Amino acid sequence: MTRNPILLLPTLLTLGNLLCGVYATLLLAVHESAGLPWIAPCLILLGLLLDGVDGAAARRLGVASEFGARLDSLADLVTFGVAPALLVVRLSEPGRLAWVAAAWLACAAALRLARFSAAPDDRRRDFQGLPCPAAAALLAAAAIALAYAHPRLEADAYASLSAAIAAVAPAAAAGLGLLLVSPVPYAHPMARLASHGSQARLAVVAGISGALALFGGYAPLVISGLFIVSPLWLAAAPARRPLARPRRDA
C-alpha cells in the first residue's frame, strides 16, 4: 500500500466518476414518477468533470499507471455508456425504437473506449471519433435544458418541446453512436489547453462563464453542441495554419 494518502487521489476521482454513473443509472432505472429525475443528467456531467481531472492528477502526482487507465475505461463505460443509454429511453417515447437506439449507443461507447485504450499514447493528442464523455454530455445537457425550461414555458409550449425531444432522442442517440465509432477527428480539450498555456485556460473559463450568463440552464446544451460540430472547424484549420506565426510555449 502507498504510504502517502494523497497518491490515492486519482483513483478516488475515478471511483467518484464511476459512482456518478452508477447512481445516475439507478435513478433512471427505478424512478417511478412520470417526470425525468433531473439529478441523473447532473450526475453524468459531474462524472465528466471528475473524468477530466483524474488523469491530470495521476500525471501530476507521478502515479499514472495501466491499472488507472483500465479503471478509468470501466468507469467511463458506466457513466458515459450505460447511464446515457437509459437516459435515451427515459427521454424518448416508449417503444422498441428507443431500446434499439439505447443499446446501440451503449455498444458504440464500449467499442469507442476499447479503441481508445488500444491506441498508442502518441495518438491521444486528438481523438479519433467522438469521445464518449461528449456524447453523454449532449444527452445530459438536453435533459437539463428540458428541466430548466419546465417552469419557464407555458404548459402547451413545454409539452411541444418535450414531444419534440422525445421524437428526436432515438435518432440523436443513433447518430452519436455512429460518431463514436467513426474516424472523424476531434480535438482533445485537456491536451490542447495544456499546450496553449494559462491564457487559453482563462479564455475557456471566460467563455463558459459567458455562456452560463447568456443561456442559463441551456448553456451545457450550447457548449456540448458546439463541440459535436467542432470537426468542421478542424477541417478548416489546416488551411489557416500556414498563415500563423510559429510560437513557443514559455
WOSULKA-V670552 format. One record per pair of residues at least 12 apart in sequence whose C-alpha atoms are under 7 Angstrom apart, sorted by the first residue. I is the first residue (numbers start at 1). J is the second residue. Records with the same first field share a line. If there is no record, write none. Layout:
# WOSULKA-V670552
I->J + J
This chain:
# WOSULKA-V670552
7->61 + 63
10->54 + 55 + 57 + 58
11->68
13->50 + 54
14->50 + 51 + 54 + 72 + 75
16->50
17->47 + 50 + 51 + 75 + 79
18->75 + 78 + 79
20->43 + 44 + 47 + 79
21->43 + 44 + 47 + 78 + 79 + 83
22->78 + 79
24->40 + 43 + 44 + 83
25->83 + 86
27->40
28->40 + 86 + 87
36->90
38->144 + 147
41->140 + 143 + 144
44->79 + 140
45->137
47->79
48->133
73->113
77->109 + 110
80->132 + 133 + 136
81->105 + 106 + 109
82->106
84->136 + 139
85->102 + 103 + 105 + 106
86->102
88->102 + 169 + 170
89->102
91->165 + 166 + 169
92->166 + 167 + 169 + 170
93->166 + 167
97->170
98->170
101->170 + 173 + 174
102->173
104->174 + 177
105->173 + 174 + 177
108->177 + 180 + 181
109->132 + 180
111->181
112->180 + 181
125->188 + 191
126->185 + 186 + 187 + 188
127->185 + 186 + 187 + 188
128->183 + 184 + 185 + 186
129->179 + 180 + 181 + 182 + 183 + 184 + 185 + 186
130->179 + 180 + 186
131->180
132->180
134->224
135->176
137->224
138->221 + 224 + 225
141->220 + 221
142->221
144->217
145->217 + 218 + 221
148->217
185->231
186->231
196->249
